[in-house]
Amino acid sequence: MIDTADMFQAFQEYRGDAIVIPGRGSRQWSDVSTIPNRDIPLGDPAMGGHASFALGLALSQPNQSIILFDSEGDLLMNLGALVTIADKLPANFYHFLMDNECYATTGGQPVPNAKNVNYALIAQGAGYPSTYAFNDLEDLSGSFGSILGQPGPVFVAIKIIPEIENEPIGSRQRWQTRTVLEVLADVKEELLKVC
């Protein structure tokens, strides 16, 4: 299994100017990102909706690379997003799934059948043209360039070490101080500069 912070650090070298939706990894990503005004940290309120949001953004911004760091708990709440993404075939969409085999943000409850679920195979069955699975950081790091160099949609399942949070949500240290609307306004302003 891979440490999330180490994975993000390795990924940062390949990010380019892509828009990143860090999903459940928002806390760790905010420590690594070198262009935070091109990040859309939706955080906990969007559970189950990250993939659909990322698809909409990819379709509306076809000249921008959209990179989503999803979680298996989030994806399991909306597996239908996979077939919709595969149907729309956004060439600019890269879907990374961080699989820690539990619901870490709600106390570490195990995901049912977590050891046996093959998310890359599910994405392939849904119609993603390219799917990958990694549980070793060195292998993943050596593949980022080729993964991001091909047309999307691409699905990458990554086994990560759980970072379980047992504090009530209201008692947790806040890593995000801006509202989603403020984040989206910054991204919109950044996109207008590019267009």
C-alpha positions as CSV (number, residue, x, y, z in Angstrom):
1,M,0.0,0.0,0.0
2,I,1.1,3.6,-0.7
3,D,1.2,6.6,1.5
4,T,-1.1,9.3,0.2
5,A,1.4,12.2,0.9
6,D,4.2,10.3,-0.9
7,M,1.9,9.5,-3.9
8,F,0.9,13.2,-4.2
9,Q,4.5,14.3,-4.0
10,A,5.5,12.0,-6.8
11,F,2.4,13.0,-8.9
12,Q,3.2,16.8,-8.5
13,E,6.1,16.5,-10.9
14,Y,3.7,15.4,-13.7
15,R,0.7,17.7,-12.9
16,G,1.6,20.5,-15.4
17,D,-1.2,23.0,-15.4
18,A,-4.0,20.5,-15.0
19,I,-7.0,21.3,-12.8
20,V,-6.9,18.9,-9.8
21,I,-9.9,17.8,-7.8
22,P,-8.2,16.2,-4.8
23,G,-11.4,14.6,-3.4
24,R,-10.7,12.8,-0.1
25,G,-7.0,13.6,-0.3
26,S,-7.6,17.3,-0.1
27,R,-5.8,17.8,3.2
28,Q,-2.6,16.1,1.9
29,W,-2.8,17.7,-1.5
30,S,-3.1,21.2,-0.1
31,D,0.4,20.6,1.5
32,V,1.9,19.7,-1.9
33,S,0.1,21.7,-4.6
34,T,2.3,24.4,-6.3
35,I,-0.7,26.0,-8.1
36,P,-3.6,25.9,-5.6
37,N,-5.6,28.3,-7.7
38,R,-6.1,25.4,-10.1
39,D,-7.3,23.0,-7.4
40,I,-10.9,22.4,-6.6
41,P,-11.0,20.8,-3.1
42,L,-14.7,19.9,-2.8
43,G,-14.0,17.9,0.4
44,D,-16.5,16.0,2.5
45,P,-19.8,17.6,1.4
46,A,-19.5,16.2,-2.1
47,M,-19.3,12.5,-1.0
48,G,-20.6,10.4,-3.9
49,G,-20.4,13.3,-6.4
50,H,-16.7,13.8,-7.2
51,A,-16.7,11.7,-10.4
52,S,-19.8,13.4,-11.8
53,F,-18.5,16.8,-10.9
54,A,-15.1,16.1,-12.6
55,L,-16.9,14.7,-15.7
56,G,-19.0,17.9,-16.0
57,L,-15.8,20.0,-15.6
58,A,-14.0,17.9,-18.2
59,L,-16.8,18.2,-20.7
60,S,-17.1,22.0,-20.2
61,Q,-13.3,22.6,-20.4
62,P,-12.1,20.2,-23.2
63,N,-8.8,22.0,-23.6
64,Q,-7.9,21.6,-19.9
65,S,-6.6,18.3,-18.3
66,I,-8.9,17.4,-15.4
67,I,-7.5,15.1,-12.7
68,L,-9.7,13.6,-10.0
69,F,-8.4,11.9,-6.9
70,D,-11.4,9.9,-5.9
71,S,-11.9,7.4,-3.1
72,E,-13.5,4.0,-3.2
73,G,-16.1,5.0,-0.6
74,D,-17.1,8.0,-2.7
75,L,-17.2,6.0,-5.9
76,L,-19.3,3.2,-4.4
77,M,-22.0,5.8,-3.6
78,N,-22.3,6.5,-7.4
79,L,-20.9,3.6,-9.5
80,G,-23.2,4.8,-12.3
81,A,-20.8,7.6,-12.9
82,L,-18.3,5.2,-14.4
83,V,-20.6,4.2,-17.3
84,T,-21.5,7.8,-17.9
85,I,-17.8,8.8,-18.1
86,A,-17.1,5.9,-20.4
87,D,-20.0,6.9,-22.6
88,K,-18.9,10.5,-22.9
89,L,-15.2,9.6,-23.4
90,P,-13.7,12.9,-22.2
91,A,-10.1,12.8,-23.6
92,N,-9.0,15.2,-20.9
93,F,-10.1,13.3,-17.9
94,Y,-7.9,11.2,-15.6
95,H,-9.6,9.4,-12.8
96,F,-7.3,8.2,-9.9
97,L,-9.1,6.1,-7.3
98,M,-7.5,6.0,-3.8
99,D,-8.5,2.7,-2.3
100,N,-7.8,2.4,1.5
101,E,-10.3,-0.4,2.0
102,C,-12.3,1.6,4.6
103,Y,-14.4,4.7,5.2
104,A,-11.5,6.6,6.8
105,T,-13.3,10.0,7.2
106,T,-16.1,8.5,9.2
107,G,-14.0,6.4,11.6
108,G,-12.5,3.5,9.6
109,Q,-15.5,1.2,9.0
110,P,-14.4,-1.4,6.5
111,V,-15.6,-1.2,2.9
112,P,-17.6,-4.5,2.2
113,N,-15.4,-7.1,0.4
114,A,-12.6,-4.6,0.3
115,K,-9.8,-7.1,-0.3
116,N,-11.5,-8.6,-3.3
117,V,-12.9,-5.7,-5.2
118,N,-11.0,-4.9,-8.4
119,Y,-11.9,-1.3,-9.3
120,A,-9.8,-1.2,-12.4
121,L,-11.7,-4.2,-13.7
122,I,-15.0,-2.5,-12.8
123,A,-13.9,0.6,-14.7
124,Q,-12.8,-1.5,-17.7
125,G,-16.2,-3.3,-17.7
126,A,-17.9,0.1,-17.6
127,G,-16.1,1.1,-20.8
128,Y,-13.0,3.0,-19.8
129,P,-10.5,2.5,-22.6
130,S,-7.5,2.5,-20.3
131,T,-7.3,1.2,-16.7
132,Y,-4.5,0.5,-14.3
133,A,-4.0,-0.7,-10.7
134,F,-1.0,0.0,-8.4
135,N,0.0,-0.9,-4.9
136,D,3.6,0.1,-5.1
137,L,4.8,3.8,-5.2
138,E,7.8,3.1,-7.4
139,D,5.7,1.4,-10.1
140,L,3.1,4.2,-9.9
141,S,5.7,7.0,-10.0
142,G,7.3,5.5,-13.0
143,S,3.9,5.4,-14.8
144,F,2.5,8.9,-14.2
145,G,4.1,10.3,-17.3
146,S,2.7,7.6,-19.7
147,I,-0.7,7.6,-18.0
148,L,-1.1,11.4,-18.3
149,G,0.4,11.3,-21.8
150,Q,-2.5,9.3,-23.3
151,P,-6.0,10.4,-24.1
152,G,-8.6,9.9,-21.4
153,P,-10.7,8.8,-19.9
154,V,-8.1,6.9,-17.9
155,F,-8.9,5.1,-14.6
156,V,-6.1,4.3,-12.1
157,A,-6.8,2.3,-8.9
158,I,-4.2,2.9,-6.2
159,K,-4.1,1.0,-2.9
160,I,-3.3,3.5,-0.2
161,I,-2.6,3.3,3.5
162,P,-5.7,4.4,5.5
163,E,-5.5,7.6,7.5
164,I,-8.5,7.1,9.8
165,E,-10.1,10.2,11.4
166,N,-12.0,9.5,14.6
167,E,-12.6,13.1,15.7
168,P,-16.1,14.5,15.1
169,I,-16.2,16.5,11.9
170,G,-16.8,19.8,13.8
171,S,-13.8,19.1,16.0
172,R,-11.3,18.4,13.2
173,Q,-8.6,20.8,12.2
174,R,-9.8,22.8,9.1
175,W,-7.5,22.5,6.2
176,Q,-9.8,24.4,3.8
177,T,-10.7,27.9,4.7
178,R,-12.4,28.9,1.5
179,T,-15.9,27.9,0.5
180,V,-16.5,25.8,-2.6
181,L,-17.9,28.9,-4.4
182,E,-14.7,30.9,-3.7
183,V,-12.6,28.0,-5.0
184,L,-14.7,27.7,-8.2
185,A,-14.4,31.5,-8.7
186,D,-10.6,31.3,-8.5
187,V,-10.6,28.4,-11.0
188,K,-13.0,30.3,-13.3
189,E,-10.6,33.3,-13.2
190,E,-7.7,31.1,-13.9
191,L,-9.5,29.5,-16.9
192,L,-10.4,32.8,-18.4
193,K,-6.6,33.7,-18.4
194,V,-5.9,30.5,-20.4
195,C,-8.8,30.9,-22.9
